[in-house]
Amino acid sequence: MLNVPTLWTVFVVNFLALGLIWAYVTRSYPKFAAARFWMASSFVGATGAMTALIRLFVDSPLPLLFGAAGVIAASCFAAMGIQRFYDRPVSWRIMVVTGALSLGGVVFFMVVVDHMQLRMASYTLGQALPLVLSLRLLLAPPEGRVSPGARLSGIVILTIIAIFMVRSVGNLLGGDFSAVAGGQAHAVMVLGLLFLSMTLNFGFLLMAMDRLRNEVADLALLDDLTGVANRRHLLQRLSEECARSERSGEPFSLLVIDLDGFKTINDTHGHAAGDECLRHFTLMAQTRLRPGDMLARTGGDEFCVVLPSSSLRGAAAIARRVLEVCRQDAAACTAKDIPIAISIGVAEWDRGIGQFPDRLIAHADHALYAAKKNGKNDFAVYDPAPPLSPEPNSVSEATRKFA
C-alpha cells in the first residue's frame, strides 16, 4: 500500500535537492537566466508540498489552499524558465492572471460552493495552462532545432497534461483524486507526478548542458578581441566552400586583408590603441559585407573574408567597398584619432585549388603582397597566369581592370 504522506515527503525532499542543484547552476552561470526560474520552481514547489503536509496535523483547509498556491506557482516558474531559455520575454501578467483565476476558483468552490470536482478542475487548470503555453517553444523552437533535452521535456509535459486530464475526467465521473481523499488512486497519481517532475527537471538540465556546450563550441571558433571568426573557423569554412565548389563548379572568392603600419601604431600609441583599431576596423568592414560573408581574424592585424558564390569581379567590388569605408573614416579623423589604412589581396577558387584551402590563401597572400609593393592602401587581384616578364605596373593594371 502506498502511503500518501510519505510520498509527499519524498516529493519535498527531491524538490529541495533539485532547487539546490539549480541554485548551484545559477551561481556558477549567472547569465543563464532560465536557471533562476527553474530554481524558484523547485523551491516554491517544495514549499507548497510542505505546506500541504500540515493538513495531516491541522484540521483546516488553509494548508491545502496554500499548498495548491505553491504548486501552481511552481508550474508558472517552470514555464517562465522555458521562455527565458529561448530568450522570450517572461509573461508575468499571464502567469499571475492564470494563478489568480485558478486559486480564485479553488477558494470559491471550497468556501462559497462546496464542489470537489470543480475545485479540482480549477486547480488542474492552474497547473496545466502555463505548461501548455510553453510546449510550442520546446517542440518547435524559433531556431528550428529541437535539442534532446527539449524533446524530453516536451514529452514529459504532454504526459503530465494527460494525467491531469485523466484526473479531471475521473473526478467528473464521481471519483475523488483530491489530497483530502488520500486514497490509493491519489497516491498512484502523486507517485507518477513525482517521477515526471523529476524527469522534467532532468530535461531542463539537458537543455542547459546543450546550451552551454554550444556556447563553448562557439567561443572556440571566435576571436576573443574582435568577436569575429578565428583562424580555426576560417579553415573549416574554407574547406566547406572548396568542397561545395568542387561539386557544383560554382566559384567563390577570398579576401586577405592586412592593416598598413600596424606595428607603428602599437609602438607609438600602445597595444590598447592597437586593439581598438582592430575592433574599429572589424565594425567598419562588417558594414560593407553581405549576409553570408564571413569575416575572420587570422592573427595579429591579418583578416580574411570568405565570399560565397562570388567571382573575382564581384570580390574586387567588395574589396573596393571595404577599402573605401576605411579611406573615408581616415579622412574624417581628427588629430586625436588614429587613421586606419589597409591592403587587400583578392583570389578566386578554381579547379586547380580543389579541396585545399591553403592554396587559395596562398593566392590571396600573393595578391596582398603585390598591393603592398605597389604603395599600400589599395587592393590587388591574383592573376593565375602572369606574363613571363611582368611589367612594373602590372598589378595596378589588374586593379584598374576591376575598377
N, C-alpha and C positions, 0 to 999 in steps of 0.2 A: 504493500500500500504506500502510495506517495504521500508525503507529509507536506502540506501547503506552506506552513510557517518555515519549515526547513528549506524549501525551495526558494522562498522569498529571501531568506538569509543568505543562501548561496548567490542569489541574484545581486544582493547588496555587495557582498564581498568581491564578486567578479567585476562589477562595475566600478568599485573603488580602485581595483587593480588596473582596469582599463584607463580610468582617469589619471592615475599616476603615470602610466605609460605615455599618455598624450601630454601630460604636464612636462615630462622629460623631453618629448619631441618639441614642444613649444619653446622650452628653454634652450634647447640645442639649435633650433632653427627658427629664430624669432620672426623671420619674414614669411614663414609658412603659416598664413593667417587661418587656413582651414583647421589646423590642429587645435587652435584655441576654441573653436566652436565644438569640435568633437570632444575635447576635454570637458567643456561645460556640459555637453550632453551626458557624458558618463557620470560626472559628479552629481548633476541635478537628478538624473535617473536613480542613482543610488540613494540620494536623499529622499526622493519620493517613495521609494520602496521601504526605506527605514521608517518613514512616517506612517505608511500603511500598516506596518507591523505593530504599531502602537495599538491598533484596533483590537489586538488579542488581549490587551490588558485594560483598555478603557472602553466602556460601553457608550460610545459616541460616534456619530457619522463623520465628525470633523477629520480624524486621521485619514479615513478613506478619501475624503474630499481633497485634502492637501496632498495626499499620495497621488491621486489622479492628476492634480495640477503639475506635480513634478514629472510624471511620466509623459504627459502631453508636452511640457516644456522641453523634455529630453528629445522627443521626436522633432520638435521645431529646431532645436540647436543642431541636430544631426543634418536636417535638410539645409540649414543655412551654411553649415560647413561644406556641403556639396556645392552650393552656389559660389562660395568663396574659392573653392578649389578650382573651379572653371572661370575664375575672375569675373563673375557676375555680381552685380550689386545685391546685397542682402535684403530680402523682402521683410523688413522688420514689421511693417504695417500689416502685411498679410498674415504673418505668423501671430502677431498679437491679436488681431481680429479673430483668427481661427481658434486660438486658445481661449479667448474670452467667450466666444459663442459656445464652444464645447463645454466649458465649465459652467456657463450660464444654464445650458440645457441640463447638465448633471444636477445642479442645485435646484432648478425648477422641478424636475421630475423626482427629486428626493424630498423637498420641503413642501412645495405647493401641491403637487400631484404625485403621489407615490406610485410610480410606474417603472418597474425594473427594466423592462425591455427598452423603453425609450431612453431611460437613463444610460443604459449600456450602449445604445446606438449613438448618443451624444458623445460619450467617452471614446468610442471607437472612431468616430469622425475626427476628433481632435488628434488622435494618434496617427490615423492613416493619411489624412489630407496633405500634411507637409511632405510626407514621403512620396506620395503620388506626384506632387508638383516637381519633385527633384528627379523623377525617373527619366524624363527626356534627356537631361544633361548626362546621365550615366550611360544610357543606351544609345544616344545619338548626339555625342558631344559636338561642339562647334567646329573643332579641327578635323572631325571625321574619323579619327582613330579611337576605337574603344579599347582601353587597356584591360588586361586580365582582372585587375582589382576592381575596376568599374563594372565589368561584366558580372563578376561575382556579387558585388553589392547590389546591382540591379536585380539579379535573380533572387537574392535574399529578400529584398524589399517586396518583390512580387509574391514570394511565399508568405511573408508576414501579412500582406494585404489579404491573401487568400484565407489565412487563419482568421483574420478579423471578420471576413465575410461569413465564414462558417460559424463563428461565434454569434454574429448578429442573426443569422438565419436560425440557429439553434435556439436563441432567446425568443425570437418571434414565434417559433413553433412550440413554445411552452417550457423549454429547458431553462436552467439557471447556471450560467457560466460566470457569475459575478464572484468577487472576492468574498462576499458575505456568505455565499452558499458553502464555499470551502470543500466542495466535493471532489471526486476523482477526475471528473471532466475538467474542472478548473485547474487541478493540479497538472494534468497532462498538458493543458494549454500553456500554463506557466513554464513548464519544462521545455516545451517546444520554442516558446518565445525567448527563453533564456539562451538556448543554443543558437537560435537565429540572430539574436542581438550580438552575441559574441562573434559569430561569423561575419556579421555586417561590419563590425569594427575591424576584424581581420582584413576584410575587403578594403576598408579605408586605409589601413596600414600598407597594403599592397599598392594602392593608388599613390600614397605618399612616397613609397620607395621608388616606384616607377618615375614619378616626377623628379625626385632628387637625382636619380641615376641619369635621366635625360639632361638635367641641368649640368651635372658633372661632365657628361659627354660633350655638351655644347661648349663648356669652358675649355675643354681640351682642344677645341677647334677654333678658338677665338684668341685674338691678340689682346693681351692684358691692357696695353696702353691705349689703343685706339678703338677697341671693340669690334674691329672687322675680322675677317678670317685670317688665320695664321698660315704658315707655310705648309703644315700638315694638311689642313683643309684644302688649300690650293692644289696640292698634288692629287688629293682624292678627286677633286672636281675636274682637274685636267685629264686624269685617267678616264673618268666617266665620259667627258666630252670627246676624247680621242676615240674611245670605243664606239660611241654613238656615230661619229662622223665616218668611221671606217665602215660601219654597217650601211649608213644611208648615203654616203658620199657628200653630204651637206657640210660646207666648211664652217669653221668658227675661227676666231682670232684672239690674240693675246696682246695686251699692252704691258710693257715693263717700264716702270717709272722710277726715277731717281731724283731726289731733291738736290739741286745745284748748291754747292758751297755749304753743305750741312755741317761739315766739320768746323768750318769757320764760325758758324752760328753757335755751336757748342762751346768752342774755345773763347769766343768773345762775350757771349751773353749767359753762358752756363747751360748745364744739361736740362734744367727745369724749363728754360725758354725753348730749348730744342724739342723737348717733349710736347710743349704747347704748339709748336709749329707743326709737328706730326699730326696732332689731333685736329688742328685747324685745316691742314691740307685734306685730311680724311673727310671732313664735313664738306669742304668745297667740292671735292671730286665726286662725292655721292650725289650732289645736286645735278650733275651732268651725265649720270649713268642711267640706263634704262632699267625697268623692273626685270629681274632675272640675271642682270650682270653681277658679277661677284668681284668686289674689291678685297684684296688681301695684302697684308703687310708681311713681307718675307724676311725682314730683318733690318735693323738699323733704319736707314732712310730709304729703303727699297720697297716698292709696292708693285703688285701685278693686278691686272684687271682681266677677267675671263669674259669674253663677249660671245655668247652662244649665237649661232646662226648669223654670223657677221662675216662678210667678205673683207678683203683687205681695204677696199674703198670705204666701206661702212665703218671699219675700225679706225681708219685715218680720220674720218669725220668726227668720231667720238674723241679721239686723241686731241683733235684741234679744239673741241669744246672744253675739255679739261684744261688744256693749255691756256685758252683764252680767259677762263674764270680766274686762274692764278695770276695772269698778267693784269687783269682788271683789279684784282684785290691788291696786288703790289703797287699799282699806280695810285690807289686810294690810301696807301699807308702814310701815316704821319711820322714825325721824327722819332716818336717813341715805339713805333711798330717795327716789326721785322718782316721785310718783304720775302715772299717765297717764290722761287723760280724752280722750274722742273724741266727735265729732259725725258722724252718718251721714245721707246722703241716699239714698233708695231710689226707683228708677224702673223701669218695666216697658216692654219693647218693644211697640209697636203698629204697625198698618199705616201710620200717618202717618209713622213713623220710616223705614220701608222699609230700604234698604241704606245709610243714612247714620248711622254710629255716633256722629258728633259731636252729632246731635240727642238721642240717648239720654243722652249725657254731660251735655248742657246741662240736660235734665230732672232728672237726679240732682243736678247742681250747684244747681239751683233749690231742690230739697228740702233739700240740705245747708245752704244759706243760711237757709232757714226754721228748721231745727233750731238753728242758732247764734243766730238772732234771738230764739228762744224760751228762751234760757238755757243752751245748750250741753249737753254730756254727755248727749245724747239723740239720737233718730233721728226723721226725718220722711219721709213718703212724698210722691211727686209726684202732685198731683191734676190730671189732664189737662183738667178743666173746672171751674176755680174759680168761685165765685159772683162776681157783678159788684161787690158790696160786701162783701168778706171781713170777717168779724168778727175781733177781735184774737186770739182763741184758736182760730182755725180749724185751724192746723197741729197744735196739741196734740190737738184733737178727732180729726184724721185719724190721729194716732199711737195714740190710745186705741182707735180703730176696729179696729186690728190687734192690740191687747193681749190 
